[in-house]
Amino acid sequence: MQFIALGFSKKDNPAFHEKLIVGITAPMQWLVYSTYKSIHDVIAGYIFLVRLKKENFELKHQVSILRDDLVRMKEIEYENHRLKKIFNIKPDPSYRRIVAQRVAYGSSRFEQTVRVQKGRKHGVNKGYPVLNSDGIIGQVVEVYHGYSDILLVTDPTHSIDVIIQRSRDNGMLKGSAYNQLQFQFLSKESDVFEGDVVISSGLDGIYPKGFPIGKVSAVGVRGRGLFLDATVKPFVDFKDIEEVVILVPNVTEKDQQ
């Protein structure tokens, strides 16, 4: 853009016509300059805002990527921690471990089962015991090609032979409501108190001996009967199951004969 510019030689007393020309052209020059500056400022501001908006979008995108990476890294950290605990499970040499991930829970609140992504093609069969780093979870009750259903120890149809770790008293635990287990036919003379740890006895032919199940949460006499009314709170938090260990019996040539 060009400005109207007039050059004058330096004079002590400008002539009248020169003053007149300056008086007429100066406002025009100022109007042109101020209009140009305003347009320039608007365009520069718009360009700055567009650039700022673009930079803001890119920064938000980078923050989103970093946040997603942080979440994934945290999830991997949690998973590694869980798997490390699972691989610390040491069954006796007559079993081998199959680690499986939970894919679903039972279809109703009356069906206390979980489904895992290991099945017949991985060597899983019905009746195999299932546990995690906290204790016994249940046993395999249904097997598909690539999946298996596990009946939880808290299901009312499930029973497990147990030992009270401190006193070595033996009893049978049955699934009950509210994620608890109930002793069946526990003698009134049994040495059992709240806080006692209960472990598997190995006498039911399903679960190996010595794996933790839970802790006695309440003890009382059942009416005038001969048995104690005792409940056990499982160590496993069944609503948070993610990975499990299926114990597969090692079959020897002698077993196959």
TORFI-392042 format. One record per residue (C-alpha): x, y, z. Coordinates in pm, whole numbers, plus 50000, padded with zeros to 5 digits. Each point is the difference from the previous one (the first is absolute). Example, Ala and Ser with C-alpha at 12.3 -4.5 7.8 and 13.67 -1.06 7.14 Angstrom:
BEGIN
512304955050780/501375034449934/
***
This chain:
BEGIN
500005000050000/501305034349911/499575031750205/499535034549864/503255017350076/501145034749898/503485013150038/500675035750089/503205019350026/500655014650338/498725035450031/499685022650293/496595012849892/498034975449777/497875016349739/496235001450040/499334974449729/502464976150161/498215003050333/496734994249820/501254968449830/501364986150328/496765008050175/498034981249735/502284970149952/501064993450365/496604987050113/499834978249690/503444986150076/498994993050361/496754983549889/501834977649753/502674991150257/497564993050282/497814978949767/503024980049887/501174995350361/496554988550110/499734975049715/503564988550065/499294995650372/496794980549929/501744976949754/502984995350231/497684992850292/498014974949795/503184982549885/501234999550361/496714985150124/500014973849723/503594990750087/499184999950372/496944978049942/502064975749795/502734998750264/497364995450272/498454971049806/503404983749950/500845004050370/496664984850103/500614971149761/503474994250146/498585001550356/497324974849900/502634976549857/502165003250312/496994993950225/499024968849804/503604987750014/500065005850376/496744980650047/501314971049789/503304999550188/498145000150333/497784971549883/503054980149888/501585006650341/496894987050179/499814969749771/503684991950054/499475002650376/497044976049987/501814975449773/503085001050222/497824990050297/498334972749794/503324985249887/501064998650364/497324973350054/501894967750054/497854968749954/501584966450070/501734982949706/496924979149922/498385031149848/500895025049732/498585035149969/497885015149726/499515037650037/496665012049860/498355033849975/496425006050106/497715010049712/496564999750168/498034993850315/496944977750035/496885011349817/497995004350321/500575007450367/498854964650080/502744985149781/503295005750179/502384992149715/502675017149796/501144992449646/503694999549905/501724998849661/501644965850035/498224968049904/500284965049863/502635008949741/502225012550285/499674967850201/497205010750238/497424974650120/497044999850238/500794997850370/503375017749984/500635023350297/500355037349940/501695026150221/501865032750002/502615015950224/497405006650273/498674964650023/497614974449854/497435012949750/498104968749900/500044971549750/499434995949627/496414988549935/499675004849624/502624998349725/499815013149643/502585000149724/501625032750104/498145009450320/499054985550339/497425008150267/501085000050364/497594993750288/500975022750288/500434985850351/497275024050114/497354983249784/497444981350219/500564968049799/503744999950070/501694981750290/503644997050102/501724979650271/502085022650226/502285001950303/500105027350263/503695008649978/500585007150369/498124971150162/500144975349706/496274993050042/498414986749684/496705011149847/498005005649683/499355034949859/497005007349780/499305030949794/497625025350149/498445033549924/501845033250017/503364985649892/500414978550309/500564963350077/498164979950261/501374971050203/497954968149971/499844974950287/502765016750202/500024983650342/499085021650298/503274988650162/502085013249709/502795024150089/499095029549779/499965037550064/499415031549802/503135009149803/501134963849949/501394993749652/498414972049799/501944980349736/499224971449762/500464965250145/500614981549673/497484973250105/497295008549747/502044988449703/499685033849827/502135025850178/503624994050102/500765002750370/501135032150164/498545027449779/498355029250185/496245004349985/499025026150254/499695010950360/497344990850254/497715030350034/497434987450252/499494970350234/496884989750192/498024969750116/497194989649766/497004997850232/500164968950222/501704979849732/503334982550001/501665023249749/501575034449997/498655027049776/503185015149854/500525021549692/503155007449800/500795031249800/502064990449690/503365016249937/499165003549630/498125031349891/497844983249737/498745032149840/503595010149914/501214967449844/502105007049687/502514971549964/499764964950144/502164969150019/498514966649894/501864970750153/500364971849747/501024965850135/503204986549849/499094966349851/502784974150020/500354967649803/499024981250317/496765020650025/499144991949639/500354962350050/
***
